[in-house]
Amino acid sequence: MSPSADQLTAFQSNSGFTPSACATLAVGSVFAVLLLWGVWAMRTAYVGWTEHRISQRQLLGVTVRFAAMYVVLTFFLLS
């Protein structure tokens, strides 16, 4: 359901930006949080691997899971 012209005008006059700009901000925020979490997860896994607490296979699993999650979210949010 798309908003009417009156709703778009009201949104823009009250917020100061367009709904598409708001959507861009939301998608950008999701990707920023995902990238920060991914860097944290891979760094933690790397430290565990260097200290011999996890195997190389587990390190690869963390990396592959993050890459898969990033690809799936990219497909859903940017298509």
N, CA, C and O of each residue as an XYZ file, in Angstrom:
316
protein
N       0.842     -1.162      0.000
C       0.000      0.000      0.000
C       0.898      1.238      0.000
O       1.666      1.450      0.938
N       0.804      2.025     -1.013
C       1.617      3.236     -1.086
C       0.862      4.406     -0.463
O      -0.365      4.480     -0.534
N       1.612      5.313      0.147
C       0.953      6.449      0.791
C       0.393      7.436     -0.235
O       0.876      7.526     -1.363
N      -0.609      8.152      0.174
C      -1.220      9.149     -0.709
C      -0.321     10.389     -0.764
O       0.638     10.514     -0.003
N      -0.649     11.284     -1.667
C       0.122     12.523     -1.815
C       0.039     13.363     -0.547
O       1.021     13.997     -0.160
N      -1.116     13.375      0.101
C      -1.266     14.126      1.353
C      -0.394     13.536      2.459
O       0.206     14.269      3.245
N      -0.331     12.213      2.513
C       0.500     11.565      3.526
C       1.981     11.849      3.281
O       2.729     12.104      4.225
N       2.403     11.806      2.015
C       3.800     12.110      1.693
C       4.150     13.551      2.049
O       5.222     13.819      2.591
N       3.256     14.463      1.747
C       3.482     15.873      2.073
C       3.564     16.066      3.582
O       4.435     16.786      4.069
N       2.670     15.434      4.317
C       2.678     15.547      5.772
C       3.961     14.955      6.362
O       4.558     15.541      7.265
N       4.379     13.808      5.857
C       5.605     13.181      6.351
C       6.801     14.090      6.108
O       7.606     14.323      7.009
N       6.913     14.596      4.897
C       8.060     15.419      4.549
C       8.051     16.748      5.306
O       9.111     17.225      5.710
N       6.892     17.350      5.504
C       6.847     18.636      6.214
C       7.144     18.469      7.701
O       7.710     19.371      8.320
N       6.774     17.339      8.278
C       7.027     17.129      9.707
C       8.431     16.608      9.994
O       9.007     16.924     11.035
N       8.978     15.822      9.092
C      10.285     15.226      9.368
C      11.438     15.997      8.736
O      12.547     15.997      9.272
N      11.196     16.643      7.624
C      12.257     17.379      6.954
C      12.995     16.577      5.903
O      13.918     17.094      5.274
N      12.616     15.339      5.698
C      13.223     14.501      4.667
C      12.175     13.586      4.072
O      11.078     13.439      4.612
N      12.525     12.970      2.950
C      11.573     12.126      2.233
C      11.552     10.710      2.824
O      12.498     10.311      3.504
N      10.490      9.957      2.571
C      10.448      8.567      3.030
C      11.571      7.714      2.435
O      12.067      6.803      3.097
N      11.975      7.996      1.198
C      13.060      7.212      0.599
C      14.388      7.481      1.302
O      15.218      6.579      1.416
N      14.598      8.694      1.767
C      15.809      8.998      2.534
C      15.796      8.267      3.868
O      16.836      7.810      4.341
N      14.628      8.158      4.469
C      14.480      7.424      5.726
C      14.767      5.934      5.505
O      15.420      5.296      6.330
N      14.284      5.395      4.408
C      14.534      3.987      4.087
C      16.020      3.748      3.827
O      16.568      2.729      4.250
N      16.671      4.679      3.137
C      18.107      4.558      2.883
C      18.885      4.575      4.187
O      19.831      3.806      4.355
N      18.499      5.439      5.104
C      19.145      5.494      6.414
C      18.959      4.190      7.178
O      19.900      3.702      7.803
N      17.770      3.626      7.136
C      17.495      2.373      7.846
C      18.318      1.219      7.269
O      18.905      0.441      8.021
N      18.363      1.107      5.948
C      19.138      0.036      5.312
C      20.626      0.224      5.588
O      21.337     -0.742      5.864
N      21.087      1.447      5.516
C      22.490      1.724      5.822
C      22.847      1.382      7.252
O      23.936      0.872      7.519
N      21.939      1.658      8.175
C      22.174      1.329      9.582
C      22.243     -0.179      9.796
O      23.076     -0.660     10.565
N      21.378     -0.924      9.126
C      21.409     -2.385      9.233
C      22.742     -2.929      8.736
O      23.340     -3.791      9.381
N      23.210     -2.435      7.598
C      24.482     -2.905      7.063
C      25.660     -2.485      7.939
O      26.617     -3.246      8.084
N      25.607     -1.292      8.522
C      26.689     -0.848      9.410
C      26.776     -1.741     10.645
O      27.866     -2.149     11.047
N      25.625     -2.044     11.244
C      25.606     -2.920     12.421
C      26.073     -4.325     12.043
O      26.825     -4.952     12.789
N      25.633     -4.817     10.896
C      26.056     -6.149     10.452
C      27.560     -6.207     10.235
O      28.204     -7.178     10.633
N      28.124     -5.194      9.618
C      29.570     -5.187      9.393
C      30.346     -5.088     10.705
O      31.365     -5.758     10.870
N      29.881     -4.268     11.632
C      30.547     -4.182     12.936
C      30.489     -5.515     13.675
O      31.478     -5.955     14.260
N      29.316     -6.153     13.642
C      29.197     -7.453     14.301
C      30.095     -8.489     13.620
O      30.727     -9.306     14.289
N      30.146     -8.450     12.293
C      30.973     -9.407     11.562
C      32.447     -9.245     11.860
O      33.159    -10.235     12.027
N      32.914     -8.012     11.928
C      34.320     -7.769     12.265
C      34.604     -8.258     13.678
O      35.639     -8.878     13.926
N      33.692     -7.983     14.602
C      33.884     -8.455     15.973
C      33.917     -9.984     16.029
O      34.777    -10.562     16.693
N      32.989    -10.635     15.337
C      32.920    -12.100     15.368
C      34.156    -12.726     14.741
O      34.710    -13.683     15.283
N      34.595    -12.193     13.601
C      35.775    -12.770     12.946
C      37.048    -12.487     13.736
O      37.946    -13.328     13.779
N      37.138    -11.313     14.361
C      38.315    -11.019     15.178
C      38.362    -11.940     16.394
O      39.422    -12.459     16.744
N      37.219    -12.141     17.033
C      37.162    -13.035     18.181
C      37.529    -14.455     17.783
O      38.255    -15.140     18.504
N      37.030    -14.895     16.642
C      37.364    -16.242     16.160
C      38.849    -16.338     15.824
O      39.481    -17.359     16.097
N      39.410    -15.284     15.236
C      40.837    -15.292     14.890
C      41.694    -15.371     16.148
O      42.667    -16.125     16.191
N      41.340    -14.600     17.169
C      42.086    -14.652     18.428
C      41.975    -16.042     19.039
O      42.966    -16.573     19.539
N      40.806    -16.630     19.009
C      40.651    -17.998     19.506
C      41.481    -19.000     18.722
O      42.018    -19.951     19.291
N      41.585    -18.790     17.424
C      42.383    -19.696     16.594
C      43.874    -19.544     16.890
O      44.601    -20.535     16.963
N      44.332    -18.287     17.061
C      45.756    -18.083     17.345
C      46.138    -18.612     18.715
O      47.288    -18.994     18.932
N      45.192    -18.640     19.642
C      45.472    -19.170     20.981
C      45.113    -20.654     21.088
O      45.115    -21.217     22.182
N      44.810    -21.276     19.970
C      44.514    -22.716     19.872
C      43.305    -23.127     20.709
O      43.261    -24.235     21.242
N      42.323    -22.227     20.821
C      41.074    -22.567     21.512
C      40.021    -23.079     20.540
O      39.124    -23.822     20.938
N      40.117    -22.693     19.271
C      39.229    -23.228     18.247
C      40.080    -23.705     17.079
O      41.219    -23.271     16.905
N      39.517    -24.593     16.292
C      40.255    -25.139     15.155
C      40.138    -24.215     13.943
O      39.343    -23.275     13.918
N      40.959    -24.520     12.948
C      40.904    -23.730     11.719
C      39.563    -23.921     11.018
O      39.063    -23.004     10.367
N      38.994    -25.087     11.150
C      37.684    -25.362     10.554
C      36.600    -24.491     11.196
O      35.724    -23.987     10.493
N      36.646    -24.307     12.518
C      35.680    -23.451     13.193
C      35.860    -21.987     12.785
O      34.878    -21.263     12.623
N      37.106    -21.552     12.619
C      37.378    -20.193     12.139
C      36.784    -19.996     10.751
O      36.160    -18.971     10.474
N      36.977    -20.966      9.894
C      36.408    -20.895      8.555
C      34.876    -20.889      8.616
O      34.228    -20.201      7.828
N      34.308    -21.641      9.531
C      32.854    -21.666      9.696
C      32.295    -20.311     10.080
O      31.256    -19.901      9.562
N      32.967    -19.610     10.980
C      32.526    -18.269     11.376
C      32.572    -17.334     10.175
O      31.640    -16.561      9.950
N      33.640    -17.401      9.412
C      33.809    -16.531      8.251
C      32.765    -16.828      7.181
O      32.193    -15.905      6.601
N      32.517    -18.089      6.918
C      31.531    -18.468      5.896
C      30.129    -18.078      6.334
O      29.338    -17.611      5.515
N      29.806    -18.260      7.603
C      28.477    -17.868      8.091
C      28.253    -16.373      7.972
O      27.171    -15.931      7.585
N      29.277    -15.587      8.304
C      29.142    -14.140      8.180
C      28.966    -13.745      6.713
O      28.112    -12.919      6.393
N      29.761    -14.325      5.830
C      29.645    -13.998      4.402
C      28.265    -14.383      3.871
O      27.672    -13.634      3.095
N      27.756    -15.531      4.278
C      26.427    -15.964      3.831
C      25.346    -15.019      4.352
O      24.427    -14.662      3.615
N      25.451    -14.615      5.612
C      24.470    -13.695      6.174
C      24.513    -12.353      5.445
O      23.468    -11.755      5.190
N      25.695    -11.884      5.111
C      25.832    -10.620      4.396
C      25.222    -10.714      2.999
O      24.537     -9.790      2.559
N      25.463    -11.813      2.307
C      24.914    -11.995      0.958
C      23.388    -12.074      1.005
O      22.712    -11.462      0.177
N      22.845    -12.813      1.958
C      21.395    -12.954      2.064
C      20.734    -11.618      2.388
O      19.730    -11.253      1.775
N      21.302    -10.880      3.363
C      20.730     -9.573      3.685
C      20.854     -8.604      2.528
O      19.950     -7.800      2.298
N      21.950     -8.662      1.801
C      22.096     -7.807      0.619
C      21.022     -8.127     -0.399
O      20.424     -7.221     -0.978
N      20.772     -9.401     -0.622
C      19.745     -9.803     -1.576
C      18.363     -9.310     -1.147
O      17.618     -8.761     -1.959
N      18.022     -9.508      0.137
C      16.687     -9.130      0.596
C      16.489     -7.620      0.716
O      15.420     -7.107      0.385
N      17.503     -6.916      1.182
C      17.322     -5.482      1.421
C      17.567     -4.616      0.211
O      17.014     -3.519      0.127
N      18.372     -5.064     -0.726
C      18.686     -4.223     -1.866
C      18.019     -4.655     -3.158
O      18.271     -4.068     -4.210
N      17.174     -5.671     -3.093
C      16.491     -6.095     -4.325
C      15.117     -5.476     -4.434
O      14.403     -5.723     -5.406
